[in-house]
Amino acid sequence: EEKAFGQASRNIAESPWENRIKVFHCAVQEFEPEAQYDLITSNPPYFQESLKNPQKERSLARHTDNLSYNELITFAVRWLKPNGRLAVILPSSEKERFSEIALGHHLFCIRLTRVIPRQGLNEKRVLMEFSQKESIFTESELIIETTKRHSYSDAYKELTKDFYLDK
């Protein structure tokens, strides 16, 4: 998507890692990297059979019509180094479906973080890390807010501190 490509390019140009990150404007199914990767990370589309947003860009980003889980996992298996990892963020309702497809491609879930929006609520998202080599599975949780809106947990503040300007 052209606008997403432009935004990503601007973000990278303003980052301290400008010389270490490249953005490619093509579908993952058409992408032919020059080398394999240590890490592939994705916030993949996850809506499969639901009502589409009238905004084309938003629908494209959220629905699996143009990038299925199987296509993403197939790409990762092909382009990960032998010790490489695939990291994804998904709604918690999708973790089993994604894990089953990954396992069918011999990718093993080695880490799972349950993201809880506010203390006392159920998880809403999961951060999952997969490897082509079986390993000890670790599981954790991250609570974003304590008991009220914008009252962030110490763990969340520590995790995100480098991404926010001091007030």
Secondary structure, DSSP 8 states (H G I E B T S, - for coil): -HHHHHHHHHHHHTSTTGGG-----S-GGG---SS-EEEEEE----B-SS---SSHHHHHHHBTTSS-HHHHHHHHHHHEEEEEEEEEEEEGGGHHHHHHHHHHTT-EEEEEEEEEEETTS---EEEEEEESS----EEEEEEEESSSTT-B-HHHHHHHGGGS---
